[in-house]
């Protein structure tokens, strides 16, 4: 932080004398004369770097204008005093803070907006009042949001690059960034949400005092990832909320979080990461307390076929009672995605147990038409989840991958080595038996 300038002369005694006189003059209705009477003293304290005395005068200017109810003059005085040559940063900062404290006392919204605009103009480009400018911008953004001007509110708050503010506390910075994310979501600017979210260091949330912000952050990220259709990321965000100690203390909260973890991990397309995560969720001791959800996860971690009609019958009422699978457009889309995950799981199980299968038998096992079964099979082959080749005329699907010449040669070489090893062992055993028989005969 920049050191305060050295005080050349102390004007506190003079200020003690002239300030009450000016305030008394202002109370008699002579506000302009009262302010002018302090102008010379203000200049003297400023030139002598007497920050304490200069601060008292600047704050008094604001207070007298407020007491007189002259909001226009208040704004003019703030602008005038903030443009003085050799201004004292500490004094100007206090004056701006004093004016900000009066925002809630303005007689009407128009006056409040005018004062905010004046203060934002005064603080523009001045690093020593960057925090005050940020707070003013947040207030203005909230006013615009309350008026229903979401886009304007978001644009106003986007002006701030709070991550570069050295004088702002880390918690307050995070709150500003979260507010920017929230407004971007409100105006459906999803690409910017992802960019802004990267400005927050996740290590900050390790502090237990910041867990309220952690939950807010992940709730916003859940909205973003659900819009993008990233089910695995949504599951991870819910898992971060679930792992928060504050949430673990309340059974209702952790149960709701764990339920969503389960729903989105089974909705996520299969890959190595999803497979690892669903097994870790299945082993969670708290899942045993939610028996129905544990049974649902078990369907996807066990190499057994799962019939969709049974899933609907057993788990349907519970699933449809939640916000994830409700009757909304998004809920119905996620229910359809769940059906697809069940089909994909069944195809993986079939590929594990069968080397070849007829198309007719496959459609019976999947409860699908031949065309739909072929479509899902093709998707899994393209994503390299399984290997399969289809002979359409014969109606046969082969799950055994074709071996490369090197693999065939290596297998043949390995088989020959095993065969020669067995022959050698057999020869040794025969020779041993012959020797034992010859010794027995010679003794007889």
C-alpha positions in Angstrom: 0.0 0.0 0.0 1.2 3.5 -0.8 2.6 5.3 2.3 0.8 8.4 3.5 2.5 11.7 2.7 4.4 13.4 5.5 2.4 16.1 7.3 4.1 19.5 6.9 1.8 21.4 9.3 -1.0 20.3 11.7 -4.2 22.3 11.1 -6.4 20.4 13.6 -6.7 23.3 16.0 -7.8 25.6 13.3 -10.2 23.0 12.0 -11.6 22.6 15.5 -12.4 26.4 15.5 -13.7 26.9 11.9 -15.6 23.7 11.3 -18.3 24.3 14.1 -18.6 27.9 12.9 -19.3 26.7 9.3 -21.8 24.1 10.5 -23.7 26.8 12.5 -23.7 29.0 9.4 -25.1 26.1 7.3 -27.9 25.6 9.8 -29.1 29.2 9.4 -29.7 28.4 5.7 -26.4 29.9 4.4 -25.1 26.6 3.0 -23.0 28.0 0.1 -21.4 30.6 2.4 -20.6 27.9 4.9 -18.9 25.7 2.3 -17.0 28.7 0.9 -15.7 29.6 4.4 -14.0 26.2 4.5 -12.4 26.4 1.0 -9.3 28.2 2.1 -8.7 25.9 5.0 -9.3 22.9 2.8 -6.6 24.1 0.4 -4.2 24.7 3.3 -4.7 21.2 4.8 -4.4 19.7 1.3 -1.1 21.5 0.5 0.3 20.6 3.9 -0.7 17.0 3.5 -2.7 17.1 6.8 -4.9 14.1 5.8 -6.8 13.9 9.1 -7.8 17.6 9.0 -8.5 17.5 5.2 -10.7 14.4 5.8 -12.8 16.2 8.4 -13.4 19.1 6.1 -14.4 16.9 3.1 -16.7 14.8 5.2 -18.2 18.0 6.7 -18.9 19.3 3.2 -21.0 16.2 2.5 -22.7 16.2 5.9 -23.7 19.9 5.6 -25.2 19.4 2.1 -27.1 16.4 3.4 -28.4 18.2 6.5 -29.6 21.0 4.1 -31.3 18.5 1.8 -29.4 19.9 -1.2 -28.6 16.7 -3.0 -27.6 18.4 -6.2 -25.0 20.6 -4.4 -23.8 17.5 -2.6 -22.9 15.9 -5.9 -21.3 19.0 -7.2 -19.1 19.4 -4.1 -18.0 15.8 -4.3 -17.0 16.2 -7.9 -15.2 19.5 -7.2 -13.3 18.3 -4.2 -12.2 15.1 -6.0 -10.6 17.1 -8.8 -8.4 19.3 -6.6 -4.6 19.4 -7.4 -2.6 17.3 -5.0 -5.6 15.7 -3.5 -5.1 13.5 -0.5 -6.3 9.9 -1.4 -7.3 9.0 2.1 -9.5 12.1 2.5 -11.2 11.6 -0.9 -11.8 7.9 -0.1 -13.5 8.9 3.2 -15.6 11.5 1.5 -16.8 9.0 -1.1 -17.6 6.5 1.7 -19.6 9.1 3.6 -21.6 10.0 0.4 -22.2 6.2 -0.2 -23.6 5.9 3.3 -26.3 8.5 2.4 -27.6 6.5 -0.6 -30.3 4.8 1.4 -31.4 8.2 2.8 -32.1 9.8 -0.6 -35.7 11.1 -1.0 -36.5 9.3 -4.2 -35.0 6.8 -6.8 -34.1 9.5 -9.3 -31.9 11.3 -6.7 -30.3 8.0 -5.7 -29.5 7.2 -9.3 -28.0 10.6 -9.8 -25.8 10.4 -6.7 -24.7 6.9 -7.8 -23.8 8.2 -11.2 -21.9 11.1 -9.7 -19.9 8.9 -7.3 -19.1 6.4 -10.1 -17.8 9.2 -12.2 -15.6 10.5 -9.3 -14.2 7.0 -8.6 -13.6 6.1 -12.3 -10.0 5.3 -12.9 -8.9 5.8 -9.3 -7.3 2.7 -7.8 -7.6 4.0 -4.2 -11.4 4.0 -4.5 -11.8 0.9 -6.7 -13.6 -1.0 -4.0 -16.1 1.8 -3.5 -16.6 2.0 -7.2 -17.3 -1.8 -7.3 -19.8 -1.5 -4.5 -21.6 1.4 -6.2 -21.7 -0.6 -9.5 -23.2 -3.6 -7.6 -25.9 -1.3 -6.1 -26.7 0.2 -9.6 -26.9 -3.3 -11.1 -29.3 -4.4 -8.4 -31.5 -1.4 -9.1 -31.6 -2.2 -12.8 -32.4 -5.9 -12.1 -35.3 -4.9 -9.8 -36.6 -2.8 -12.7 -36.6 -5.9 -14.8 -33.6 -4.8 -17.0 -31.6 -8.0 -16.6 -29.4 -7.5 -19.6 -28.5 -4.0 -18.6 -27.8 -5.1 -15.0 -25.5 -7.9 -16.2 -23.7 -5.5 -18.6 -23.1 -3.0 -15.8 -21.6 -5.6 -13.5 -19.5 -7.0 -16.3 -17.6 -3.7 -16.4 -15.8 -4.7 -13.1 -12.7 -6.9 -13.2 -12.7 -7.4 -9.5 -10.1 -10.2 -9.7 -7.5 -7.5 -10.3 -8.5 -5.4 -7.3 -5.7 -5.6 -4.8 -7.4 -3.8 -2.0 -10.6 -5.9 -2.0 -11.0 -8.9 0.4 -11.0 -12.3 -1.3 -14.5 -13.1 0.0 -16.0 -9.9 -1.4 -14.2 -10.5 -4.7 -15.8 -14.0 -4.8 -19.2 -12.6 -4.0 -18.9 -10.1 -6.9 -17.9 -12.9 -9.3 -20.8 -15.1 -8.2 -23.2 -12.2 -8.8 -21.7 -11.8 -12.3 -22.3 -15.5 -12.9 -25.9 -15.3 -11.7 -26.8 -12.3 -13.9 -25.1 -14.0 -16.9 -27.3 -17.1 -16.3 -30.3 -14.8 -16.0 -29.7 -13.2 -19.4 -28.8 -16.7 -20.8 -25.1 -15.8 -21.7 -23.9 -19.3 -20.9 -20.5 -19.0 -22.6 -19.6 -16.1 -20.4 -20.6 -18.0 -17.3 -18.0 -20.6 -17.9 -15.3 -17.9 -18.5 -16.2 -16.0 -15.3 -16.3 -19.2 -13.2 -12.6 -19.8 -14.0 -11.7 -16.6 -12.1 -12.5 -18.3 -8.8 -9.8 -20.5 -7.3 -11.5 -23.7 -5.9 -8.8 -23.8 -3.1 -10.6 -20.7 -1.6 -13.6 -23.0 -0.8 -11.5 -25.3 1.4 -11.9 -22.8 4.2 -14.9 -23.8 6.2 -15.9 -20.1 6.7 -16.4 -19.9 2.9 -18.7 -22.9 2.5 -21.8 -20.7 2.0 -20.1 -19.2 -1.1 -19.0 -22.7 -2.1 -22.6 -23.9 -2.2 -23.7 -20.8 -4.1 -20.9 -21.3 -6.7 -21.8 -25.0 -7.3 -25.5 -24.2 -7.5 -24.7 -21.7 -10.3 -22.5 -24.3 -12.0 -25.2 -26.9 -11.8 -27.6 -24.5 -13.7 -24.9 -24.0 -16.4 -24.0 -27.7 -16.8 -27.7 -28.7 -16.9 -28.3 -26.3 -19.7 -25.3 -27.6 -21.6 -26.4 -31.2 -21.0 -23.2 -32.1 -19.2 -24.6 -34.7 -16.8 -21.3 -35.9 -15.5 -20.2 -32.4 -14.6 -23.6 -31.8 -12.9 -23.0 -34.9 -10.8 -19.5 -33.6 -9.8 -21.0 -30.3 -8.7 -23.6 -32.0 -6.6 -20.9 -34.2 -5.2 -18.9 -31.1 -4.1 -22.1 -29.8 -2.3 -22.6 -33.2 -0.8 -19.0 -33.4 0.5 -19.4 -30.0 2.3 -19.3 -30.5 6.1 -22.2 -28.0 6.6 -24.4 -30.1 4.3 -23.3 -33.4 5.9 -24.6 -32.1 9.3 -28.2 -32.0 8.0 -29.7 -35.4 6.9 -32.3 -33.6 4.7 -29.6 -31.6 2.8 -27.1 -34.5 2.3 -29.9 -36.8 1.2 -31.1 -34.3 -1.4 -27.6 -33.8 -2.6 -26.8 -37.5 -2.8 -30.0 -38.2 -4.6 -29.0 -35.7 -7.3 -25.5 -37.2 -7.4 -27.1 -40.6 -8.1 -29.5 -39.3 -10.8 -26.9 -37.5 -12.8 -24.2 -40.1 -12.5 -26.5 -42.7 -14.1 -27.6 -40.1 -16.7 -24.0 -39.5 -17.7 -22.8 -41.4 -20.8 -20.6 -44.3 -20.1 -16.8 -43.9 -20.1 -13.9 -44.7 -17.7 -14.5 -41.6 -15.5 -18.3 -42.2 -15.2 -17.7 -45.9 -14.4 -15.2 -45.0 -11.7 -17.5 -42.4 -10.2 -20.6 -44.6 -10.1 -18.7 -47.3 -8.3 -17.5 -44.8 -5.7 -21.0 -43.5 -5.3 -22.3 -47.1 -4.8 -19.7 -47.6 -2.0 -20.8 -44.5 -0.1 -22.1 -45.6 3.3 -24.9 -43.0 3.3 -26.3 -44.5 0.2 -27.3 -47.6 2.2 -29.7 -45.3 4.1 -31.5 -44.6 0.8 -32.3 -48.2 -0.1 -34.3 -47.4 -3.3 -31.5 -45.3 -4.7 -28.9 -47.9 -3.8 -30.9 -50.6 -5.7 -31.1 -48.2 -8.7 -27.3 -47.7 -8.7 -26.8 -51.5 -8.3 -28.6 -52.0 -11.6 -25.9 -50.1 -13.4 -22.8 -51.5 -11.6 -23.9 -55.1 -11.9 -23.2 -57.0 -15.2 -26.8 -58.1 -15.5 -29.6 -57.0 -18.0 -32.0 -54.4 -16.8 -35.5 -54.3 -18.3 -36.8 -50.8 -18.8 -40.5 -51.7 -17.9 -39.2 -53.0 -14.5 -37.3 -49.7 -14.0 -40.4 -47.7 -14.7 -42.5 -49.9 -12.4 -40.2 -49.9 -9.4 -38.5 -46.5 -9.6 -40.8 -44.5 -11.9 -43.0 -42.9 -9.2 -40.0 -41.9 -7.1 -38.1 -40.5 -10.1 -41.1 -38.5 -11.5 -41.7 -37.0 -8.1 -38.3 -35.2 -8.3 -37.4 -32.0 -10.1 -34.9 -33.9 -12.2 -37.5 -36.2 -13.9 -40.7 -34.0 -13.6 -43.2 -33.3 -16.3 -41.3 -30.3 -17.7 -39.6 -30.4 -21.0 -36.2 -30.8 -19.4 -37.5 -33.5 -17.0 -39.0 -35.6 -19.9 -35.7 -35.2 -21.9 -33.8 -36.5 -18.9 -36.2 -39.5 -18.5 -35.6 -40.3 -22.1 -31.9 -40.1 -21.5 -32.2 -42.5 -18.6 -34.0 -45.0 -20.9 -31.0 -44.6 -23.3 -28.5 -45.3 -20.5 -30.4 -48.5 -19.6 -30.3 -49.7 -23.2 -26.6 -48.9 -23.5 -25.9 -50.7 -20.2 -27.7 -53.8 -21.6 -25.8 -53.7 -24.8 -22.5 -53.6 -22.9 -23.6 -56.6 -20.8 -24.6 -58.5 -23.9 -21.2 -57.7 -25.6 -19.5 -59.1 -22.5 -21.4 -62.4 -22.4 -21.9 -63.1 -26.1 -19.4 -63.6 -28.9 -22.2 -63.7 -31.5 -25.9 -63.0 -31.3 -28.8 -62.9 -33.8 -30.6 -59.5 -34.4 -33.9 -61.1 -33.4 -32.5 -62.3 -30.0 -30.9 -58.8 -29.4 -34.2 -57.0 -29.9 -35.9 -59.4 -27.5 -33.2 -58.7 -24.8 -33.3 -55.0 -25.3 -37.1 -54.6 -25.7 -36.6 -52.6 -28.8 -37.4 -52.7 -32.5 -34.6 -54.0 -34.9 -34.1 -50.4 -36.2 -33.7 -48.9 -32.7 -31.5 -51.7 -31.5 -29.2 -51.2 -34.5 -29.1 -47.5 -33.9 -28.0 -47.8 -30.3 -25.5 -50.5 -31.2 -24.0 -48.2 -33.8 -23.7 -45.4 -31.3 -21.7 -47.5 -28.9 -19.5 -48.8 -31.7 -18.8 -45.3 -33.0 -17.9 -44.1 -29.4 -15.6 -47.2 -29.1 -17.4 -48.4 -26.0 -17.8 -51.9 -27.5 -16.6 -53.7 -30.7 -19.3 -55.2 -32.9 -19.8 -56.1 -36.6 -23.2 -56.7 -38.1 -24.1 -59.1 -40.9 -27.4 -57.7 -42.0 -28.4 -60.4 -44.5 -27.6 -63.2 -42.0 -29.0 -61.2 -39.1 -25.9 -61.9 -37.0 -23.9 -59.5 -34.8 -20.3 -60.5 -33.9 -18.8 -58.9 -30.8 -15.3 -60.5 -31.1 -12.8 -57.9 -32.4 -10.7 -59.0 -35.4 -7.2 -59.7 -34.4 -4.3 -58.0 -36.1 -1.6 -60.3 -37.8 0.8 -59.4 -34.9 -1.7 -60.4 -32.3 -2.4 -63.7 -34.1 1.3 -64.4 -34.4 1.9 -63.6 -30.8 -1.0 -65.9 -29.7 0.3 -68.7 -31.9 3.9 -68.3 -30.5 2.5 -68.3 -27.0 0.5 -71.5 -27.7 3.5 -73.3 -29.3 5.7 -72.3 -26.3 3.0 -73.8 -23.9 2.8 -76.9 -26.0 6.6 -77.5 -26.1 6.7 -76.9 -22.3 4.1 -79.6 -21.8 5.9 -82.0 -24.1 9.2 -81.4 -22.3 7.5 -81.9 -18.9 5.8 -85.1 -20.1 9.1 -86.5 -21.5 10.7 -85.8 -18.2 8.0 -87.6 -16.2 8.1 -90.6 -18.6 11.9 -90.9 -18.2 11.5 -90.6 -14.4 8.9 -93.4 -14.4 11.2 -95.6 -16.6 14.1 -95.1 -14.2 12.0 -96.0 -11.2 10.6 -99.1 -12.9 14.1 -100.3 -14.0 15.5 -99.8 -10.4 12.5 -101.8 -9.0 13.1 -104.7 -11.5 16.9 -104.8 -10.7 16.2 -105.2 -7.0 13.8 -108.0 -7.6 
